[in-house]
Amino acid sequence: MKKDVKRIDIKEFREKGYLQEVNRQFLHPLGLALEVEIDEDGNEKLGGVWDYREDEGIYYDLKNSEQDRIDNFIRNENFIKSEQDIIGNRRMNKLGFIVEPITETNDDEMTTLIHIRDFVKSIKNINTDINDIDDFSKRYKCDQKYKILKDRRAFLSHLNSLCLNQLLNGQLNKEEEEKYYKVRNDICDIIKNQQL
């Protein structure tokens, strides 16, 4: 027997920021927007999808908004980011991906992606100045971590260089040095073994 489908309350979907971020991050750049309709009794339901694909698209015009509205958008965005981290980690641990790949990911690719995630995580756990690593990981969307990278060799090589820079800056204690050396050795092994 099939389980009943669970559905989120549409008011919660709107108020918590899901609608905002689906529109802002995905639909608006495509010239589309999902709407919520509220009836005279305050009941909310999903409406249609606005279609402005023929012009510059749809946007919230936050730069011309009142501070209260902007604060609400920031709060919603932070909530959704937190949910993405929590649920994303759960999906990765259980399914091996966050965003489901269209093509099958082979075991070697998955092993490499898991290693990349662990490298970034271990480097961030070392108490040093990691601004360059943070900037780099954001550029490669490492905070979404498990996205398949088109050029893993370039990514790993650059990560290797960042580790080397930290080792050469002379500000690491012995334990931190050992962590960086281990990460560098692992990166080299993956590049060699996976023939990236």
C-alpha positions as CSV (number, residue, x, y, z in Angstrom):
1,M,0.0,0.0,0.0
2,K,1.3,3.4,-1.0
3,K,2.0,6.0,1.8
4,D,-0.1,9.2,1.7
5,V,1.7,12.1,0.2
6,K,2.7,14.7,2.8
7,R,2.1,18.3,1.7
8,I,3.5,21.5,3.3
9,D,0.9,24.2,4.2
10,I,1.1,26.8,1.4
11,K,1.1,29.7,4.0
12,E,4.1,28.1,5.7
13,F,5.7,27.6,2.2
14,R,5.3,31.3,1.6
15,E,6.1,32.7,5.0
16,K,9.2,30.6,5.6
17,G,10.8,31.8,2.4
18,Y,10.5,28.7,0.1
19,L,8.4,30.6,-2.4
20,Q,10.7,33.6,-2.2
21,E,13.8,31.6,-2.9
22,V,12.3,29.3,-5.6
23,N,11.3,32.5,-7.4
24,R,14.4,34.6,-6.7
25,Q,17.0,31.9,-7.4
26,F,15.4,29.8,-10.1
27,L,12.2,31.1,-11.7
28,H,12.8,34.9,-11.9
29,P,16.1,34.5,-13.9
30,L,14.1,32.5,-16.4
31,G,11.4,35.2,-16.6
32,L,8.9,33.2,-14.6
33,A,7.3,33.4,-11.1
34,L,5.2,31.0,-9.1
35,E,2.3,32.8,-7.4
36,V,0.3,32.1,-4.2
37,E,-3.4,33.1,-4.1
38,I,-5.0,34.2,-0.8
39,D,-8.8,34.1,-0.7
40,E,-11.1,36.3,1.4
41,D,-11.0,33.9,4.3
42,G,-7.1,33.9,4.3
43,N,-6.7,30.5,2.8
44,E,-3.6,30.2,0.6
45,K,-3.1,28.0,-2.4
46,L,-0.6,27.8,-5.3
47,G,-1.8,29.8,-8.3
48,G,-0.4,29.9,-11.7
49,V,3.1,30.7,-13.1
50,W,3.7,34.2,-14.4
51,D,5.4,34.3,-17.7
52,Y,7.6,37.2,-18.7
53,R,10.2,35.3,-20.7
54,E,10.0,37.8,-23.5
55,D,11.5,40.7,-21.6
56,E,14.1,41.2,-18.8
57,G,12.1,38.9,-16.5
58,I,10.8,39.4,-13.0
59,Y,12.6,40.6,-9.9
60,Y,11.7,41.8,-6.4
61,D,13.3,45.3,-6.8
62,L,14.9,45.0,-3.3
63,K,17.2,48.0,-3.8
64,N,14.1,50.3,-3.8
65,S,12.4,48.5,-0.9
66,E,11.7,49.5,2.7
67,Q,14.2,48.1,5.2
68,D,11.5,45.9,6.9
69,R,10.9,44.2,3.6
70,I,14.6,43.7,3.0
71,D,15.1,42.3,6.5
72,N,12.2,39.8,5.9
73,F,14.0,38.7,2.7
74,I,17.3,38.3,4.5
75,R,15.6,36.3,7.3
76,N,13.9,34.0,4.7
77,E,17.1,33.5,2.8
78,N,19.0,32.6,5.9
79,F,16.4,30.1,6.9
80,I,16.4,28.4,3.5
81,K,20.3,28.3,3.5
82,S,20.1,26.5,6.9
83,E,17.5,24.1,5.6
84,Q,19.7,23.4,2.5
85,D,22.7,22.6,4.7
86,I,20.7,20.3,7.1
87,I,18.6,18.5,4.5
88,G,21.5,18.5,1.9
89,N,23.8,16.7,4.4
90,R,21.1,14.2,5.1
91,R,20.5,13.6,1.4
92,M,24.2,13.3,0.7
93,N,24.7,10.8,3.5
94,K,21.7,8.7,2.4
95,L,21.6,9.1,-1.3
96,G,25.1,10.2,-2.4
97,F,23.9,13.4,-3.9
98,I,22.0,16.6,-3.1
99,V,20.7,17.5,-6.5
100,E,19.9,14.3,-8.3
101,P,22.2,13.8,-11.3
102,I,20.5,13.1,-14.6
103,T,23.3,10.7,-15.7
104,E,24.5,8.0,-13.4
105,T,27.5,8.9,-11.3
106,N,30.0,6.0,-11.1
107,D,31.6,4.9,-7.9
108,D,35.0,6.5,-8.7
109,E,33.3,9.9,-9.3
110,M,31.4,9.6,-6.1
111,T,34.5,8.7,-4.1
112,T,36.2,11.8,-5.6
113,L,33.3,14.0,-4.7
114,I,33.2,12.7,-1.1
115,H,37.0,13.3,-0.8
116,I,36.6,16.9,-2.2
117,R,33.9,17.6,0.4
118,D,36.1,16.2,3.2
119,F,39.1,18.2,2.1
120,V,37.3,21.4,2.2
121,K,35.7,20.5,5.5
122,S,39.1,19.5,7.1
123,I,40.8,22.7,5.9
124,K,38.1,24.9,7.2
125,N,38.4,23.1,10.6
126,I,42.0,24.2,10.9
127,N,42.3,27.5,12.9
128,T,44.1,29.6,10.4
129,D,43.3,32.5,8.1
130,I,41.1,30.7,5.5
131,N,39.6,33.6,3.6
132,D,41.2,32.4,0.4
133,I,39.8,28.9,0.9
134,D,36.4,30.2,1.7
135,D,36.4,32.4,-1.4
136,F,37.6,29.5,-3.5
137,S,35.0,27.0,-2.1
138,K,32.2,29.5,-2.7
139,R,33.4,30.0,-6.3
140,Y,33.2,26.3,-6.9
141,K,30.0,25.9,-4.9
142,C,31.6,23.7,-2.3
143,D,29.0,24.9,0.2
144,Q,26.6,22.9,-1.9
145,K,29.6,20.6,-1.9
146,Y,28.5,17.6,-3.9
147,K,27.9,19.2,-7.3
148,I,29.8,17.4,-10.0
149,L,32.6,19.5,-11.1
150,K,33.4,19.7,-14.8
151,D,37.2,19.9,-14.1
152,R,38.0,18.1,-10.9
153,R,41.7,18.1,-11.7
154,A,41.8,21.9,-11.8
155,F,39.8,22.1,-8.6
156,L,42.0,19.6,-6.8
157,S,45.2,21.2,-8.1
158,H,44.1,24.6,-6.9
159,L,43.1,23.2,-3.5
160,N,46.5,21.6,-3.3
161,S,48.1,25.1,-3.9
162,L,46.0,26.6,-1.2
163,C,47.2,23.9,1.2
164,L,50.8,24.6,0.2
165,N,50.3,28.3,0.7
166,Q,49.1,27.6,4.3
167,L,52.1,25.4,4.9
168,L,54.5,28.0,3.7
169,N,53.1,30.9,5.6
170,G,54.9,29.7,8.7
171,Q,52.0,30.2,11.1
172,L,50.8,26.6,11.5
173,N,51.4,24.5,14.6
174,K,52.6,20.9,14.3
175,E,49.1,19.4,14.3
176,E,47.8,21.9,11.7
177,E,50.9,21.2,9.5
178,E,50.2,17.4,9.7
179,K,46.6,18.0,8.6
180,Y,47.6,20.0,5.6
181,Y,50.3,17.5,4.6
182,K,47.7,14.7,4.8
183,V,45.2,16.7,2.6
184,R,47.9,17.4,0.0
185,N,49.0,13.7,-0.1
186,D,45.4,12.6,-0.5
187,I,44.8,15.1,-3.3
188,C,47.9,13.8,-5.1
189,D,46.7,10.2,-4.6
190,I,43.3,11.0,-6.0
191,I,44.6,12.8,-9.1
192,K,47.0,9.8,-9.7
193,N,44.6,7.0,-8.9
194,Q,41.5,8.5,-10.6
195,Q,43.6,9.7,-13.6
196,L,41.9,13.0,-13.4
